Amino acid sequence: MNSQITPKENRQNKDINNNNENQSFKILKEIENLPENEKLKIINSLIGNSQSNGYNQNNILQNEIIQEEYEEKKEEETQLLQYKQLSRQELNQMLDYKDCWDFYYSAIATIENIALGKSNKKEYGYWDEFDACSFKSKKDLVIQLLKILKCFKGAFNDYLEDYNDIIDYPEDLNIIHKKLEKWKKIINDKNINKYIDELINIVNQRGELNLQEELNYYYNKKIREKDIRKGFENIMKCSHEVRKEEIQLQEEYEKNGEISIYDVTDKLNIPSGRSLPKNK
C-alpha cells in the first residue's frame, strides 16, 4: 500500500494547522481585555477541557503556547509598569529639587533687592520675575522674603525627609554666603539681618525662627483691597510660569530620560522682570 501523502492531503493538513494557529491567536486576543481572574479561568479551562475531552496532542500544545505567551506578555507589562513608576519617581525628585532651589534663589534675589534697590548691578534678576523693586516698598520686600523663607524651609525639609537626608547643592554656597554678609552690612537692620541668617541656618538644618510670627509683626491689621488684588494677580502669574516650566521639564525628561542639571551660572546677570509682558 502506498503510504505517501498526496499534495491535496498535504494542503489539507496545512490548512488544518493554519486554522489551529489562527484560532489560538484569536483566543489570545479575545482574552487580553478580560479581568485578570477571568483570563486565568479561561486559560485553565482550555487546558482542562483539551485534556479531559481527548483532544489531540497538537491542540494541547497550542493551548500551552497560549498560556506561555500570556505569561510572557504579563511579565513584560509588569516590567514596563515598574519602569514607568521608577521614571515617574525620578521625574518627581527632579521637580522637587528644582522647586527647592528656586525658592532658595528667590530668597537671594529678594535680599539683593532689599540691599541694592533698583541698581543695575544685581546678579539674581532671573529669580525676580516681576521686578519687585519697581512696585514694592522695603517693607513689602521684607514680607516677600519671609513668605519665601517659609516655602523654602518646607521644601528643603521635605526633600531631605523624602530622599534620605541627601541633597546636592547647585553651587558652592560659601560664595553666596559671602555676598549675604556683604548685603547685611549694607542693609544694617537687625531684624532683616536675622532673616538672612535664618536662610543660612535652614540650609545647615538649624532653622529655628517662627516665620509666621515674624510675618505677623509686619502685617497691617487692614490690607487694602487694591493690594490684595495685586498680590493675587502676581501669585497667578507666578503659578502659570512655574507650571509652564514644569511642563517643559517633563517634556525634556520624556525625550532624553533626564533633566538638565540645575545650572545657576546660566541664570546669573539676567535682568529682573523676565515674566513681565514685553511691552512693559
C-alpha positions in Angstrom: 0.0 0.0 0.0 1.3 3.4 -0.9 1.6 5.5 2.3 2.8 8.7 0.7 0.8 11.9 1.4 -0.7 13.3 -1.7 -0.4 17.1 -2.4 -4.1 17.5 -1.7 -3.7 15.8 1.7 -0.6 18.0 2.4 -2.6 21.2 1.7 -5.5 20.0 3.9 -3.1 19.3 6.8 -1.5 22.8 6.3 -5.0 24.3 6.3 -5.8 22.5 9.5 -2.6 23.7 11.2 -3.2 27.2 10.0 -6.7 27.1 11.3 -5.5 25.9 14.6 -2.9 28.6 14.8 -5.4 31.3 13.8 -7.8 30.1 16.3 -5.2 30.2 19.1 -4.2 33.7 18.3 -7.8 34.7 18.1 -8.4 33.2 21.6 -5.4 35.0 22.9 -6.5 38.3 21.5 -10.0 37.9 23.0 -8.9 37.1 26.5 -6.3 40.0 26.7 -9.0 42.6 27.5 -10.6 40.5 30.2 -10.0 41.0 34.0 -7.1 39.1 35.4 -9.1 36.4 37.2 -11.2 35.7 34.1 -8.1 35.3 32.0 -6.7 32.6 34.3 -10.1 30.8 34.4 -10.4 30.7 30.6 -6.8 29.5 30.2 -7.1 26.8 32.8 -10.5 25.8 31.3 -9.0 25.5 27.8 -6.2 23.2 29.1 -8.5 21.2 31.3 -11.1 20.7 28.5 -8.4 19.7 26.0 -7.1 17.0 28.3 -10.4 15.6 29.5 -12.1 15.5 26.1 -9.3 13.7 24.5 -8.1 16.5 22.2 -5.1 15.6 20.2 -1.6 16.5 21.3 -1.4 19.3 18.8 -4.4 21.2 20.4 -3.0 20.7 23.8 0.3 22.1 22.6 -1.5 25.1 21.1 -3.2 25.9 24.4 0.1 25.6 26.3 1.5 28.1 23.9 -1.3 30.4 24.6 -0.6 30.3 28.3 3.1 30.7 27.8 2.6 33.7 25.6 0.1 35.2 28.0 2.6 34.8 30.9 5.4 36.3 28.9 3.2 39.3 27.9 2.1 39.7 31.5 5.7 39.8 32.7 6.6 42.4 30.0 3.7 44.5 31.2 4.8 44.2 34.8 8.4 45.2 33.9 7.1 48.2 31.8 4.9 49.3 34.7 7.8 49.1 37.2 10.0 51.1 34.8 7.3 53.8 34.3 6.8 54.0 38.1 10.6 54.4 38.6 10.8 57.0 35.8 7.9 59.0 37.4 9.7 58.8 40.8 12.9 60.2 39.2 11.0 62.9 37.5 9.2 63.9 40.7 12.5 64.1 42.6 14.0 66.3 39.9 11.0 68.6 40.1 11.2 68.7 43.9 14.9 69.5 43.6 14.1 72.4 41.2 11.3 73.8 43.5 13.6 73.7 46.5 16.4 75.7 44.9 14.0 78.1 43.1 12.7 79.1 46.5 16.3 79.5 47.7 17.4 81.8 44.9 14.1 83.7 45.1 15.1 84.5 48.7 18.6 85.5 47.5 17.1 87.8 44.8 14.8 89.4 47.4 17.6 90.1 49.8 19.6 91.6 46.9 16.6 93.8 46.1 16.5 95.0 49.7 20.2 95.7 49.8 20.7 97.2 46.3 17.3 98.5 45.3 17.0 99.5 41.7 20.7 99.1 41.0 21.6 97.7 37.6 24.4 95.7 39.1 22.2 93.0 40.6 23.1 89.4 39.7 20.0 87.4 40.6 17.3 89.1 38.5 16.4 85.8 36.9 14.6 84.9 40.2 12.9 88.3 40.4 10.4 87.5 37.7 8.3 90.7 38.1 10.9 93.2 39.0 9.7 93.6 42.6 11.6 96.8 43.2 9.5 98.6 40.6 6.3 98.4 42.7 7.2 97.1 46.2 8.4 99.1 49.2 11.1 97.9 51.5 8.5 96.6 53.9 6.8 94.7 51.1 10.1 93.1 50.1 10.7 92.0 53.7 7.2 90.4 53.8 8.0 88.7 50.5 11.3 87.4 51.9 9.6 85.9 54.9 7.0 84.2 52.7 9.7 82.7 50.5 11.7 81.6 53.6 8.6 79.7 54.8 8.3 78.0 51.4 12.0 77.2 51.2 12.1 75.8 54.7 9.2 73.5 54.0 10.5 72.4 50.6 14.1 71.8 51.9 13.0 69.8 54.9 10.5 67.8 52.8 13.2 67.0 50.3 15.6 65.7 53.0 12.8 63.6 54.5 11.7 62.2 51.2 15.1 61.4 49.8 17.2 60.1 52.7 18.6 63.3 54.0 20.7 63.8 50.9 20.6 66.9 48.6 23.1 68.2 46.1 23.9 71.9 46.2 23.8 73.6 42.8 26.9 75.6 43.6 29.4 76.4 46.3 27.1 78.0 48.9 30.0 79.7 50.6 30.2 82.1 47.7 26.6 83.2 48.2 27.1 83.4 52.0 29.9 85.9 51.5 27.6 88.0 49.4 24.9 87.8 52.1 27.3 89.0 54.7 28.2 92.0 52.4 24.5 92.8 51.9 23.8 92.5 55.7 26.3 95.4 56.2 24.5 97.5 53.5 21.1 96.8 54.9 22.2 97.3 58.5 18.8 96.3 60.0 18.8 93.9 63.0 15.5 92.2 62.1 16.2 91.8 58.3 19.7 90.5 59.0 18.1 88.0 61.4 16.1 86.7 58.4 19.2 86.5 56.3 20.9 84.4 59.0 17.8 82.2 59.0 18.2 81.4 55.3 21.8 80.2 56.0 20.5 78.2 59.1 17.8 76.5 57.1 20.5 75.2 54.6 22.5 74.0 57.6 19.4 72.3 59.0 19.4 74.7 62.0 16.5 77.0 61.1 14.5 77.9 64.2 12.7 81.1 63.7 8.9 81.1 63.8 8.4 82.8 60.4 4.7 83.2 60.7 5.1 85.2 63.9 7.7 87.3 62.1 5.2 87.9 59.3 2.5 88.9 61.7 4.8 91.7 63.0 4.9 93.3 59.6 1.3 92.8 58.6 -1.1 95.7 58.9 -4.5 95.0 60.5 -6.1 96.2 57.4 -4.9 95.3 54.0 -6.1 97.5 51.2 -8.3 95.7 48.6 -6.0 97.0 45.8 -3.0 95.4 47.5 -4.9 92.1 47.8 -5.8 92.1 44.1 -2.3 92.9 43.0 -0.9 90.2 45.2 -3.4 87.7 43.9 -2.6 88.6 40.3 1.1 88.2 40.9 0.6 84.8 42.5 -1.5 83.6 39.5 1.2 84.8 37.1 3.9 83.0 39.1 1.9 79.8 39.2 1.4 80.0 35.4 5.2 80.4 34.9 6.1 77.6 37.3 3.6 75.3 35.6 4.9 76.2 32.2 8.5 75.4 33.3 7.4 72.0 34.8 5.7 71.0 31.5 8.9 71.9 29.7 10.9 69.8 32.1 8.6 66.8 31.8 8.8 67.0 28.0 12.6 67.2 28.3 12.6 64.1 30.6 10.3 62.1 28.3 12.6 62.9 25.3 16.0 62.5 26.9 15.4 60.4 30.0 16.9 63.1 32.2 16.6 66.8 33.1 19.3 69.3 32.7 21.3 70.0 35.8 20.2 73.0 37.8 22.7 75.4 36.3 22.9 78.7 38.2 25.7 80.3 36.1 23.4 80.3 33.0 20.8 82.3 35.0 23.1 85.0 36.6 23.1 88.6 35.4 19.7 88.3 33.7 17.7 91.5 34.2 14.7 91.4 36.6 11.2 91.1 35.2 11.6 88.3 32.7 7.9 87.3 33.2 6.5 90.7 32.6 4.8 91.4 29.3 7.3 92.6 26.7 5.6 95.9 26.2 6.0 96.8 29.9 
